[in-house]
Amino acid sequence: MQMSSRLQTLVAGNAILLGQAAWHCCPQPLRPSFRSFASQTTPRQKQDQAIEHGNGKPSDTPSTSPPKRDQPSAFSQRSPPDSASFSTSNQTMPPGWEDSPEMHIEKFSQLPHRYFGTNQHIQINDDFKETLRQILWQFRAPIRYAFAYGSGVFSQSTTKPSSYSDHLSPHPNPPEAVKKWQSGGGKIIDFIFGVSHTQHWHSLNMAQHPSHYSALRYTGSYALSRIQDSFGAGVYFNPYITVNGTMIKYGVVNISTICRDLSEWETLYLAGRLQKPVKILRDDPRVRLANQINLISA
């Protein structure tokens, strides 16, 4: 009995020593905390501590930093203000603007809305669009508004040959972009040029391109512009003109005539044309406003 008591005492003493050794050797994260119930904080309190420290996270433990999977939700929280601001900007459209529009505007910022009339711009091939714009740069006379239209810009055939046929093309030496875009067969490209003053424009253009005009050029720019502005739809056409190796037909019209026909349907020549697909190459705020009225009325 005496030996067993001593043995029990020895075993108990060794157990205590082994327990203390195991405690000191145990990693810090695995040690039980007896103060956890007293010092435990809620996630809201940890966020407040982080704000007080100014580092965006609590300073006592790194485990309270937001996990990576929460970052997308933070990004998604920034989206609603953008969409809300967009919807708010849409609401800035003044009521009844189409009944009494302000047609005497000079800047796009004066339109009823920052995105007003952008539906009028149709996307086409970038190379072909740049080729059309390069044609405009061959005219020194100022062109304020311009668009291309017709089957030479928007193909009307459902089937296209595999290659471009030079003998069927009206273009003497077209750029590669025109060949690719008109792979179904070359066609003349039609333009409308909106200008501020027809007489001044024809005067400059006659000096640069006298071959573009018929015998009417001998009457001078004043007589030609008077005939143009006084009869018909107010558009003067120069057909079968080669520019940059591409055959085109371009019509010249006063900006005021365009706006009047779009808003009042005076002849419906330009208004009807702009109700169909066109590629706007140079835009003007007055024409965009008038054309939007035209499209709504149609």
C-alpha positions as CSV (number, residue, x, y, z in Angstrom):
1,M,0.0,0.0,0.0
2,Q,2.9,2.3,0.8
3,M,4.5,1.6,-2.6
4,S,1.3,2.3,-4.5
5,S,0.9,5.6,-2.7
6,R,4.4,6.7,-3.6
7,L,3.8,5.5,-7.2
8,Q,0.6,7.5,-7.5
9,T,2.4,10.6,-6.1
10,L,5.2,10.2,-8.6
11,V,2.9,9.7,-11.5
12,A,0.8,12.7,-10.5
13,G,3.9,14.9,-10.2
14,N,5.1,13.8,-13.6
15,A,1.7,14.4,-15.1
16,I,1.9,18.0,-13.8
17,L,5.3,18.5,-15.3
18,L,4.3,17.0,-18.6
19,G,1.2,19.2,-18.7
20,Q,3.2,22.4,-18.1
21,A,5.7,21.3,-20.8
22,A,2.9,20.6,-23.2
23,W,1.4,24.1,-22.5
24,H,4.7,25.9,-23.2
25,C,5.4,23.9,-26.3
26,C,1.8,24.3,-27.7
27,P,1.6,26.9,-30.6
28,Q,-0.1,30.1,-29.7
29,P,-3.1,29.8,-32.0
30,L,-3.9,26.4,-30.4
31,R,-3.9,27.6,-26.8
32,P,-7.4,28.1,-25.2
33,S,-8.2,31.6,-24.2
34,F,-9.9,31.9,-20.8
35,R,-10.6,35.6,-21.5
36,S,-12.4,35.1,-24.8
37,F,-15.8,35.4,-23.3
38,A,-15.0,38.6,-21.6
39,S,-13.0,40.3,-24.4
40,Q,-15.0,39.0,-27.5
41,T,-16.1,41.8,-29.8
42,T,-18.7,41.9,-32.5
43,P,-17.7,42.5,-36.2
44,R,-19.3,45.9,-35.9
45,Q,-17.1,46.8,-33.0
46,K,-14.0,45.5,-34.9
47,Q,-14.9,47.8,-37.8
48,D,-15.2,50.7,-35.4
49,Q,-11.8,49.9,-34.0
50,A,-10.4,49.8,-37.5
51,I,-11.8,53.3,-38.3
52,E,-10.4,54.7,-35.0
53,H,-6.9,53.3,-35.9
54,G,-7.2,54.8,-39.4
55,N,-5.9,51.7,-41.2
56,G,-9.2,50.3,-42.4
57,K,-8.8,47.1,-40.2
58,P,-8.4,46.3,-36.5
59,S,-4.9,46.4,-35.2
60,D,-5.1,43.5,-32.8
61,T,-5.7,40.6,-35.2
62,P,-5.3,40.2,-39.0
63,S,-8.2,37.8,-39.3
64,T,-10.8,40.7,-39.3
65,S,-9.8,42.0,-42.7
66,P,-12.5,41.4,-45.3
67,P,-11.9,38.3,-47.4
68,K,-11.2,38.5,-51.1
69,R,-14.6,37.1,-51.9
70,D,-16.2,40.2,-50.5
71,Q,-14.3,42.5,-52.9
72,P,-16.6,41.9,-55.9
73,S,-19.6,42.9,-53.8
74,A,-17.8,46.1,-52.9
75,F,-17.4,46.8,-56.6
76,S,-21.0,46.0,-57.2
77,Q,-22.0,48.6,-54.6
78,R,-20.3,51.3,-56.7
79,S,-22.4,50.4,-59.8
80,P,-25.8,51.6,-58.5
81,P,-24.7,55.2,-58.1
82,D,-23.5,55.2,-61.7
83,S,-26.8,53.8,-63.0
84,A,-28.7,56.0,-60.6
85,S,-26.8,59.1,-61.9
86,F,-27.5,57.9,-65.5
87,S,-31.2,57.5,-64.8
88,T,-31.2,60.9,-63.1
89,S,-29.5,62.5,-66.1
90,N,-32.2,60.9,-68.3
91,Q,-34.8,62.7,-66.1
92,T,-33.3,66.1,-67.0
93,M,-35.1,66.0,-70.3
94,P,-37.4,69.0,-70.1
95,P,-41.1,68.0,-70.5
96,G,-42.7,68.9,-73.8
97,W,-39.3,69.7,-75.5
98,E,-40.6,68.3,-78.8
99,D,-43.6,70.6,-78.8
100,S,-41.5,73.8,-78.7
101,P,-37.9,72.9,-79.3
102,E,-35.2,75.6,-79.2
103,M,-33.9,75.3,-82.8
104,H,-31.4,78.2,-82.5
105,I,-28.7,76.2,-80.8
106,E,-25.0,76.2,-81.6
107,K,-23.5,73.6,-79.3
108,F,-24.2,70.0,-78.5
109,S,-24.3,70.9,-74.8
110,Q,-27.5,72.9,-75.5
111,L,-29.4,69.8,-76.6
112,P,-32.1,68.6,-74.2
113,H,-29.9,65.7,-73.0
114,R,-26.2,64.8,-73.2
115,Y,-27.0,61.5,-75.0
116,F,-29.7,63.2,-77.1
117,G,-30.0,61.8,-80.6
118,T,-27.1,59.4,-80.4
119,N,-29.5,56.7,-81.8
120,Q,-29.0,58.4,-85.2
121,H,-25.4,57.2,-85.4
122,I,-25.3,53.7,-87.1
123,Q,-22.1,51.7,-86.6
124,I,-20.4,50.5,-89.8
125,N,-16.9,49.1,-90.6
126,D,-14.2,51.4,-89.2
127,D,-12.0,51.3,-92.2
128,F,-14.9,52.1,-94.6
129,K,-16.0,54.9,-92.3
130,E,-12.5,56.4,-92.3
131,T,-12.4,56.1,-96.1
132,L,-15.7,58.1,-96.3
133,R,-14.3,60.8,-94.0
134,Q,-11.1,61.1,-96.1
135,I,-13.4,61.9,-99.1
136,L,-14.8,64.9,-97.1
137,W,-11.3,66.2,-96.4
138,Q,-10.8,66.7,-100.2
139,F,-13.1,69.6,-100.1
140,R,-11.7,72.9,-98.9
141,A,-15.1,74.5,-98.6
142,P,-16.4,74.1,-95.1
143,I,-18.9,71.2,-94.6
144,R,-20.8,71.5,-91.3
145,Y,-23.0,68.4,-91.6
146,A,-22.5,65.3,-93.8
147,F,-23.9,61.9,-94.2
148,A,-23.5,59.0,-96.7
149,Y,-26.5,56.9,-97.7
150,G,-27.8,54.5,-100.3
151,S,-26.9,51.0,-101.4
152,G,-23.3,52.0,-101.8
153,V,-23.1,52.3,-98.0
154,F,-25.8,49.8,-96.8
155,S,-25.9,46.8,-99.0
156,Q,-29.4,45.7,-100.0
157,S,-28.5,42.2,-101.3
158,T,-28.8,39.1,-99.2
159,T,-26.1,37.2,-101.1
160,K,-22.7,38.5,-102.0
161,P,-20.1,37.2,-104.4
162,S,-16.8,36.0,-102.9
163,S,-14.7,38.5,-104.7
164,Y,-14.8,42.1,-105.8
165,S,-15.4,42.6,-109.6
166,D,-13.4,45.5,-111.1
167,H,-15.3,45.4,-114.4
168,L,-18.6,45.8,-112.6
169,S,-17.4,48.7,-110.4
170,P,-17.9,52.4,-111.2
171,H,-14.8,53.2,-109.1
172,P,-11.6,53.8,-111.1
173,N,-9.2,53.0,-108.3
174,P,-11.1,52.5,-105.0
175,P,-9.3,52.0,-101.7
176,E,-9.2,48.5,-100.2
177,A,-11.8,49.3,-97.6
178,V,-14.3,50.2,-100.4
179,K,-13.6,46.9,-102.2
180,K,-14.1,44.9,-99.1
181,W,-17.3,46.7,-98.1
182,Q,-18.8,46.6,-101.6
183,S,-17.8,43.0,-102.2
184,G,-21.2,42.3,-103.7
185,G,-20.5,44.8,-106.5
186,G,-19.3,48.3,-106.6
187,K,-21.8,51.1,-106.4
188,I,-21.6,54.9,-106.4
189,I,-21.5,56.3,-102.9
190,D,-24.0,59.1,-102.2
191,F,-23.4,62.1,-99.9
192,I,-25.3,65.0,-98.6
193,F,-23.3,68.1,-97.5
194,G,-24.9,70.6,-95.1
195,V,-23.3,74.0,-95.4
196,S,-23.9,77.4,-93.8
197,H,-24.0,79.5,-96.9
198,T,-24.6,77.9,-100.3
199,Q,-23.3,80.8,-102.4
200,H,-20.0,81.0,-100.5
201,W,-19.6,77.2,-100.5
202,H,-20.1,76.9,-104.3
203,S,-17.8,79.8,-104.9
204,L,-15.0,78.1,-103.0
205,N,-15.8,74.7,-104.5
206,M,-15.9,76.0,-108.1
207,A,-12.5,77.4,-107.6
208,Q,-11.1,74.1,-106.3
209,H,-13.2,71.6,-108.4
210,P,-14.6,73.4,-111.5
211,S,-14.9,70.0,-113.3
212,H,-17.5,68.9,-110.7
213,Y,-20.1,71.4,-112.1
214,S,-22.2,71.4,-115.3
215,A,-22.5,74.4,-117.5
216,L,-24.3,76.2,-114.7
217,R,-20.9,77.1,-113.2
218,Y,-20.6,79.8,-115.9
219,T,-23.5,81.6,-114.3
220,G,-21.5,82.0,-111.1
221,S,-22.1,80.9,-107.5
222,Y,-24.7,83.6,-106.9
223,A,-27.1,82.5,-109.7
224,L,-26.5,78.8,-108.9
225,S,-27.3,79.3,-105.2
226,R,-30.4,81.3,-106.0
227,I,-31.7,78.6,-108.3
228,Q,-30.9,76.0,-105.7
229,D,-32.5,77.7,-102.7
230,S,-35.6,78.9,-104.6
231,F,-36.8,75.7,-106.3
232,G,-37.4,72.1,-105.3
233,A,-35.9,70.6,-102.2
234,G,-33.0,73.1,-102.1
235,V,-30.4,70.4,-102.9
236,Y,-27.9,70.8,-105.7
237,F,-26.2,67.6,-106.9
238,N,-22.9,67.0,-108.6
239,P,-23.0,63.4,-109.9
240,Y,-20.3,61.0,-111.2
241,I,-17.4,62.7,-109.4
242,T,-14.3,60.7,-108.7
243,V,-12.6,61.5,-105.3
244,N,-9.7,59.3,-104.0
245,G,-10.4,56.8,-106.7
246,T,-14.0,56.4,-105.6
247,M,-17.0,57.6,-107.7
248,I,-19.4,59.6,-105.6
249,K,-22.5,61.8,-106.0
250,Y,-22.8,64.7,-103.5
251,G,-25.6,67.1,-102.9
252,V,-25.2,70.5,-101.3
253,V,-27.9,72.0,-99.1
254,N,-28.2,74.8,-96.6
255,I,-28.3,73.8,-93.0
256,S,-31.4,75.9,-92.4
257,T,-33.2,74.0,-95.3
258,I,-32.3,70.7,-93.7
259,C,-33.7,71.7,-90.3
260,R,-36.8,73.2,-91.8
261,D,-37.7,70.1,-93.8
262,L,-36.9,67.8,-90.8
263,S,-39.1,69.8,-88.4
264,E,-41.9,71.0,-90.7
265,W,-41.8,68.3,-93.5
266,E,-41.8,71.1,-96.1
267,T,-40.9,68.7,-99.0
268,L,-40.1,65.5,-97.1
269,Y,-37.1,65.0,-99.4
270,L,-34.5,65.2,-96.7
271,A,-36.8,64.2,-93.9
272,G,-37.7,61.0,-95.7
273,R,-34.1,60.3,-96.5
274,L,-33.1,60.7,-92.9
275,Q,-35.9,58.3,-91.8
276,K,-33.9,55.6,-93.5
277,P,-30.5,54.3,-92.6
278,V,-27.7,56.8,-93.1
279,K,-24.1,57.1,-91.9
280,I,-23.5,60.5,-90.3
281,L,-19.9,61.6,-90.9
282,R,-20.1,65.1,-89.5
283,D,-22.8,66.1,-87.0
284,D,-24.4,69.4,-86.2
285,P,-26.5,70.1,-83.0
286,R,-29.3,71.9,-84.9
287,V,-29.7,69.0,-87.4
288,R,-29.6,66.4,-84.7
289,L,-32.4,68.1,-82.8
290,A,-34.5,68.6,-85.9
291,N,-33.9,65.0,-87.0
292,Q,-34.9,63.6,-83.7
293,I,-38.2,65.4,-84.0
294,N,-38.5,64.0,-87.5
295,L,-37.9,60.4,-86.3
296,I,-40.4,60.8,-83.5
297,S,-43.0,62.2,-85.8
298,A,-42.4,59.3,-88.3
